[in-house]
Amino acid sequence: MLTRAEVARTIGRVLGEGRPLEAERIGVGEERAALPAAGPPPVCADGIVAAHRAMEAEPEPVVPGFEALVGRPARTFRQWVEDRLAAAR
């Protein structure tokens, strides 16, 4: 599982605009306060924050079998970002 810092770095590299992106860790209170502006209703904030913290503490392992399940190899996160960027342009 990628960390938020790795996700930010990958997106920055794909964008390639000469400025690296960095993830900034914020506190639980800041995250909870920012969530409503991102879309979810305030009643969901505690659950979302708890899920984020749990994923950071104990990330889910990468499991084998993706190719057998969907019939193609898995793509990297970088490939996914490149695909999304191409679709947005």
DSSP file (Angstrom, degrees, kcal/mol; ACC not computed):
  #  RESIDUE AA STRUCTURE BP1 BP2  ACC     N-H-->O    O-->H-N    N-H-->O    O-->H-N    TCO  KAPPA ALPHA  PHI   PSI    X-CA   Y-CA   Z-CA
    1    1 A M              0   0    0      0, 0.0     2,-0.2     0, 0.0    61,-0.0   0.000 360.0 360.0 360.0 136.4    0.0    0.0    0.0
    2    2 A L        -     0   0    0      1,-0.1     2,-0.1     2,-0.0     0, 0.0  -0.539 360.0-126.9 -79.4 144.6    1.3    3.4   -0.9
    3    3 A T     >  -     0   0    0     -2,-0.2     4,-2.3     1,-0.1     5,-0.2  -0.426  28.1-107.4 -79.4 165.8    1.6    6.1    1.8
    4    4 A R  H  > S+     0   0    0      1,-0.2     4,-2.4     2,-0.2     5,-0.2   0.863 122.7  55.1 -61.9 -34.6    0.0    9.5    1.3
    5    5 A A  H  > S+     0   0    0      2,-0.2     4,-2.4     1,-0.2    -1,-0.2   0.906 108.0  48.0 -64.6 -41.6    3.5   10.9    0.7
    6    6 A E  H  > S+     0   0    0      2,-0.2     4,-2.4     1,-0.2    -2,-0.2   0.887 110.8  51.6 -66.4 -38.7    4.2    8.3   -2.1
    7    7 A V  H  X S+     0   0    0     -4,-2.3     4,-2.4     2,-0.2    -2,-0.2   0.942 111.4  47.0 -61.2 -48.0    0.8    9.1   -3.7
    8    8 A A  H  X S+     0   0    0     -4,-2.4     4,-2.4     1,-0.2    13,-0.3   0.917 112.4  49.6 -61.8 -44.4    1.6   12.9   -3.7
    9    9 A R  H  X S+     0   0    0     -4,-2.4     4,-2.4     2,-0.2    -1,-0.2   0.910 111.0  49.8 -61.9 -42.2    5.1   12.3   -5.1
   10   10 A T  H  X S+     0   0    0     -4,-2.4     4,-2.3     2,-0.2    -2,-0.2   0.931 111.2  47.8 -63.7 -46.0    3.8   10.1   -7.9
   11   11 A I  H  X S+     0   0    0     -4,-2.4     4,-2.6     1,-0.2     5,-0.2   0.921 111.7  51.5 -60.6 -43.3    1.1   12.6   -8.9
   12   12 A G  H  X S+     0   0    0     -4,-2.4     4,-2.1     1,-0.2     5,-0.5   0.899 109.7  49.0 -60.5 -42.0    3.7   15.4   -8.8
   13   13 A R  H  < S+     0   0    0     -4,-2.4    -1,-0.2     2,-0.2    -2,-0.2   0.900 111.7  48.7 -65.8 -40.5    6.1   13.4  -11.1
   14   14 A V  H  < S+     0   0    0     -4,-2.3    -2,-0.2     1,-0.2    -1,-0.2   0.915 111.5  48.8 -66.9 -41.9    3.3   12.6  -13.6
   15   15 A L  H  < S-     0   0    0     -4,-2.6    -1,-0.2    -5,-0.2    -2,-0.2   0.876  88.0-169.1 -64.6 -36.0    2.2   16.3  -13.7
   16   16 A G     <  +     0   0    0     -4,-2.1    -3,-0.1    -5,-0.2    -4,-0.1   0.812  31.1 144.6  54.7  38.3    5.8   17.2  -14.2
   17   17 A E  S    S-     0   0    0     -5,-0.5    -1,-0.1     2,-0.3    -4,-0.1   0.157  73.2-102.4 -95.6  19.8    5.3   20.9  -13.7
   18   18 A G  S    S+     0   0    0     -6,-0.2    -5,-0.1     1,-0.1    -6,-0.0   0.433  96.5  96.1  79.8  -1.9    8.6   21.5  -12.0
   19   19 A R  S    S-     0   0    0     -7,-0.2    -2,-0.3    -6,-0.0     2,-0.1  -0.973  70.3-134.9-123.2 119.5    7.1   21.6   -8.5
   20   20 A P        -     0   0    0      0, 0.0     2,-0.4     0, 0.0   -11,-0.1  -0.450  16.9-134.0 -70.4 143.6    7.1   18.5   -6.3
   21   21 A L        -     0   0    0    -13,-0.3     2,-0.4   -12,-0.2    -9,-0.1  -0.774  22.7-168.2 -93.1 142.5    3.9   17.7   -4.5
   22   22 A E        -     0   0    0     -2,-0.4     2,-0.4   -14,-0.1   -17,-0.1  -0.985  19.7-126.8-131.7 143.9    4.2   16.8   -0.8
   23   23 A A        -     0   0    0     -2,-0.4     2,-0.6   -18,-0.1   -18,-0.1  -0.721  21.5-153.6 -85.6 136.6    1.6   15.3    1.6
   24   24 A E        -     0   0    0     -2,-0.4     2,-0.4   -20,-0.1    -2,-0.0  -0.953  12.3-133.7-113.7 121.6    1.2   17.2    4.8
   25   25 A R        -     0   0    0     -2,-0.6     2,-0.3     1,-0.0    -2,-0.0  -0.570  26.7-169.8 -74.4 129.5    0.0   15.3    7.8
   26   26 A I        -     0   0    0     -2,-0.4     2,-0.0     1,-0.1    -1,-0.0  -0.808  24.1 -98.9-116.4 160.8   -2.8   17.1    9.6
   27   27 A G     >  -     0   0    0     -2,-0.3     4,-2.5     1,-0.1     5,-0.2  -0.240  34.5-105.0 -74.6 165.6   -4.3   16.4   13.0
   28   28 A V  H  > S+     0   0    0      1,-0.2     4,-2.7     2,-0.2     5,-0.2   0.903 120.6  51.6 -56.6 -45.0   -7.6   14.6   13.5
   29   29 A G  H  > S+     0   0    0      1,-0.2     4,-2.3     2,-0.2    -1,-0.2   0.902 110.2  48.0 -62.2 -42.2   -9.4   17.8   14.4
   30   30 A E  H  > S+     0   0    0      2,-0.2     4,-1.9     1,-0.2    -1,-0.2   0.916 112.9  48.4 -64.6 -42.8   -8.2   19.5   11.2
   31   31 A E  H  X S+     0   0    0     -4,-2.5     4,-1.5     1,-0.2    -2,-0.2   0.941 111.8  49.0 -62.5 -46.8   -9.2   16.5    9.0
   32   32 A R  H  < S+     0   0    0     -4,-2.7     3,-0.2     1,-0.2    -1,-0.2   0.903 112.5  48.6 -59.1 -42.7  -12.6   16.3   10.6
   33   33 A A  H  < S+     0   0    0     -4,-2.3     4,-0.3     1,-0.2    -1,-0.2   0.820 112.0  49.2 -68.6 -31.1  -13.2   20.1   10.1
   34   34 A A  H >X S+     0   0    0     -4,-1.9     4,-0.8     1,-0.2     3,-0.6   0.724  91.5  80.0 -81.6 -21.8  -12.1   19.9    6.5
   35   35 A L  H >X S+     0   0    0     -4,-1.5     3,-1.5    -3,-0.2     4,-0.7   0.878  83.1  58.2 -59.5 -45.1  -14.3   17.0    5.4
   36   36 A P  H >4 S+     0   0    0      0, 0.0     3,-1.1     0, 0.0    -1,-0.2   0.866 103.4  54.6 -56.8 -34.8  -17.6   18.7    5.0
   37   37 A A  H <4 S+     0   0    0     -3,-0.6    -2,-0.2    -4,-0.3    -3,-0.1   0.757 104.0  56.9 -67.9 -22.7  -16.1   21.1    2.4
   38   38 A A  H << S-     0   0    0     -3,-1.5    -1,-0.2    -4,-0.8    -3,-0.1   0.555 126.1 -96.3 -85.4  -8.7  -14.9   18.0    0.5
   39   39 A G  S << S+     0   0    0     -3,-1.1    -2,-0.1    -4,-0.7    -4,-0.1  -0.116  84.0 112.6 128.9 -42.5  -18.5   16.6    0.2
   40   40 A P  S    S-     0   0    0      0, 0.0    -1,-0.4     0, 0.0    -2,-0.1  -0.358  72.5-103.3 -70.3 148.6  -19.4   14.1    2.9
   41   41 A P    >   -     0   0    0      0, 0.0     3,-2.2     0, 0.0     4,-0.4  -0.337  31.1-111.5 -65.8 150.7  -22.0   15.2    5.4
   42   42 A P  G >  S+     0   0    0      0, 0.0     3,-1.5     0, 0.0     4,-0.5   0.803 114.3  67.5 -53.2 -32.4  -20.7   16.1    8.9
   43   43 A V  G 3  S+     0   0    0      1,-0.3     4,-0.3     2,-0.1     3,-0.2   0.741  99.9  51.2 -62.5 -21.5  -22.3   13.1   10.4
   44   44 A C  G <> S+     0   0    0     -3,-2.2     4,-2.2     1,-0.2    -1,-0.3   0.579  84.3  91.6 -89.3 -11.0  -19.8   10.9    8.5
   45   45 A A  H <> S+     0   0    0     -3,-1.5     4,-2.7    -4,-0.4     5,-0.2   0.886  83.3  49.8 -57.3 -47.3  -16.7   12.8    9.5
   46   46 A D  H  > S+     0   0    0     -4,-0.5     4,-2.4     1,-0.2    -1,-0.2   0.910 112.8  47.5 -60.9 -42.1  -15.8   10.7   12.6
   47   47 A G  H  > S+     0   0    0     -4,-0.3     4,-2.3     2,-0.2    -1,-0.2   0.889 112.6  48.5 -66.1 -39.8  -16.1    7.4   10.7
   48   48 A I  H  X S+     0   0    0     -4,-2.2     4,-2.6     2,-0.2    -2,-0.2   0.932 112.5  47.9 -66.4 -45.7  -14.0    8.7    7.8
   49   49 A V  H  X S+     0   0    0     -4,-2.7     4,-2.4    -5,-0.2    -2,-0.2   0.923 112.4  49.6 -61.0 -44.1  -11.3   10.0   10.1
   50   50 A A  H  X S+     0   0    0     -4,-2.4     4,-2.3    -5,-0.2    -1,-0.2   0.902 110.8  50.1 -62.1 -41.3  -11.2    6.7   12.0
   51   51 A A  H  X S+     0   0    0     -4,-2.3     4,-2.5     2,-0.2    -2,-0.2   0.915 109.9  50.5 -64.2 -42.9  -11.0    4.7    8.7
   52   52 A H  H  X S+     0   0    0     -4,-2.6     4,-1.8     1,-0.2    -2,-0.2   0.933 112.2  46.7 -60.0 -45.9   -8.1    6.9    7.5
   53   53 A R  H  X S+     0   0    0     -4,-2.4     4,-2.2     1,-0.2    -1,-0.2   0.889 112.1  50.6 -65.4 -38.9   -6.2    6.4   10.8
   54   54 A A  H  X S+     0   0    0     -4,-2.3     4,-2.7     1,-0.2    -1,-0.2   0.901 109.0  51.4 -65.8 -40.4   -6.9    2.6   10.8
   55   55 A M  H  < S+     0   0    0     -4,-2.5    -1,-0.2     1,-0.2    -2,-0.2   0.863 111.9  47.5 -65.3 -35.0   -5.6    2.3    7.2
   56   56 A E  H  < S+     0   0    0     -4,-1.8    -1,-0.2    -5,-0.2    -2,-0.2   0.901 115.1  45.1 -70.9 -40.2   -2.4    4.1    8.1
   57   57 A A  H  < S+     0   0    0     -4,-2.2    -2,-0.2     1,-0.3    -3,-0.2   0.894 133.6  13.6 -71.4 -40.6   -1.8    2.0   11.2
   58   58 A E  S  < S-     0   0    0     -4,-2.7    -1,-0.3    -5,-0.2    -2,-0.2  -0.666  80.6-161.4-139.1  79.7   -2.6   -1.3    9.6
   59   59 A P        -     0   0    0      0, 0.0    -3,-0.1     0, 0.0    -4,-0.1  -0.271  28.3-106.1 -63.9 148.1   -2.6   -1.1    5.8
   60   60 A E        -     0   0    0      1,-0.1     2,-0.1    -5,-0.0     3,-0.0  -0.494  39.6-113.3 -70.1 140.5   -4.3   -3.9    3.9
   61   61 A P        -     0   0    0      0, 0.0     2,-0.4     0, 0.0    -1,-0.1  -0.392  27.4-106.1 -73.4 154.0   -1.9   -6.3    2.2
   62   62 A V        -     0   0    0     -2,-0.1     0, 0.0   -61,-0.0     0, 0.0  -0.677  42.1-148.1 -74.9 130.3   -1.7   -6.5   -1.6
   63   63 A V        -     0   0    0     -2,-0.4     3,-0.4     1,-0.0     2,-0.0  -0.801   5.0-125.1-107.2 145.2   -3.3   -9.7   -2.5
   64   64 A P  S    S+     0   0    0      0, 0.0    -1,-0.0     0, 0.0     0, 0.0  -0.308  80.8  63.5 -75.5 167.2   -2.4  -12.0   -5.5
   65   65 A G     >  +     0   0    0     -2,-0.0     4,-2.0     3,-0.0     5,-0.2   0.418  55.8 122.4 103.3  -1.4   -5.0  -13.1   -8.0
   66   66 A F  H  > S+     0   0    0     -3,-0.4     4,-2.7     1,-0.2     5,-0.4   0.945  78.0  49.3 -58.2 -48.9   -6.0   -9.8   -9.6
   67   67 A E  H  > S+     0   0    0      1,-0.2     4,-2.4     2,-0.2     5,-0.3   0.894 111.3  49.2 -60.0 -41.4   -5.0  -10.9  -13.1
   68   68 A A  H  4 S+     0   0    0      1,-0.2    -1,-0.2     2,-0.2    -2,-0.2   0.859 113.7  48.1 -65.1 -34.4   -7.0  -14.1  -12.7
   69   69 A L  H  < S+     0   0    0     -4,-2.0    -2,-0.2     1,-0.1    -1,-0.2   0.919 127.2  21.3 -73.4 -44.9  -10.0  -12.2  -11.5
   70   70 A V  H  < S-     0   0    0     -4,-2.7    -2,-0.2     2,-0.3    -3,-0.2   0.538 100.7-118.1-107.3  -8.0  -10.2   -9.5  -14.2
   71   71 A G  S  < S+     0   0    0     -4,-2.4    -4,-0.1    -5,-0.4    -3,-0.1   0.638  84.2  71.6  84.2  13.8   -8.2  -11.0  -17.0
   72   72 A R  S    S-     0   0    0     -6,-0.3    -2,-0.3    -5,-0.3    -1,-0.2  -0.983  87.6 -90.7-152.9 157.1   -5.4   -8.5  -17.2
   73   73 A P        -     0   0    0      0, 0.0     2,-0.1     0, 0.0     0, 0.0  -0.326  49.1-100.7 -67.4 153.5   -2.4   -7.5  -15.1
   74   74 A A        -     0   0    0      1,-0.1     2,-0.3    -2,-0.0    -7,-0.0  -0.412  35.1-130.9 -68.8 149.4   -2.7   -4.9  -12.5
   75   75 A R        -     0   0    0     -2,-0.1     2,-0.1     1,-0.1    -1,-0.1  -0.674  20.9-111.1 -96.6 157.5   -1.5   -1.4  -13.3
   76   76 A T     >  -     0   0    0     -2,-0.3     4,-2.0     1,-0.1     5,-0.1  -0.388  29.1-109.5 -77.5 165.1    0.7    0.6  -11.1
   77   77 A F  H  > S+     0   0    0      1,-0.2     4,-2.6     2,-0.2     5,-0.2   0.901 121.4  56.1 -61.2 -39.5   -0.6    3.7   -9.4
   78   78 A R  H  > S+     0   0    0      1,-0.2     4,-2.7     2,-0.2    -1,-0.2   0.922 106.2  49.6 -58.9 -44.4    1.6    5.8  -11.7
   79   79 A Q  H  > S+     0   0    0      1,-0.2     4,-2.4     2,-0.2    -1,-0.2   0.905 110.2  51.2 -61.0 -40.6   -0.1    4.2  -14.7
   80   80 A W  H  X S+     0   0    0     -4,-2.0     4,-2.4     2,-0.2    -2,-0.2   0.921 110.6  48.1 -62.6 -44.1   -3.5    4.9  -13.2
   81   81 A V  H  X S+     0   0    0     -4,-2.6     4,-2.6     1,-0.2    -2,-0.2   0.919 110.7  51.5 -62.9 -43.5   -2.5    8.6  -12.7
   82   82 A E  H  X S+     0   0    0     -4,-2.7     4,-2.4     1,-0.2    -1,-0.2   0.906 110.2  49.5 -60.3 -41.7   -1.2    8.8  -16.3
   83   83 A D  H  X S+     0   0    0     -4,-2.4     4,-2.1     2,-0.2    -1,-0.2   0.919 111.9  47.7 -62.7 -44.3   -4.5    7.4  -17.6
   84   84 A R  H  X S+     0   0    0     -4,-2.4     4,-1.6     2,-0.2    -2,-0.2   0.902 111.9  50.1 -64.6 -40.7   -6.6    9.9  -15.6
   85   85 A L  H  X S+     0   0    0     -4,-2.6     4,-1.1     1,-0.2    -2,-0.2   0.917 110.4  49.6 -64.2 -43.5   -4.4   12.8  -16.7
   86   86 A A  H  < S+     0   0    0     -4,-2.4     3,-0.4     1,-0.2    -1,-0.2   0.893 110.8  50.3 -62.4 -39.5   -4.7   11.8  -20.4
   87   87 A A  H  < S+     0   0    0     -4,-2.1    -1,-0.2     1,-0.2    -2,-0.2   0.814 109.3  51.9 -68.2 -29.6   -8.5   11.5  -20.0
   88   88 A A  H  <        0   0    0     -4,-1.6    -1,-0.2     1,-0.2    -2,-0.2   0.681 360.0 360.0 -81.3 -17.7   -8.7   15.0  -18.4
   89   89 A R     <        0   0    0     -4,-1.1    -1,-0.2    -3,-0.4    -2,-0.2   0.471 360.0 360.0 -86.0 360.0   -6.8   16.7  -21.2
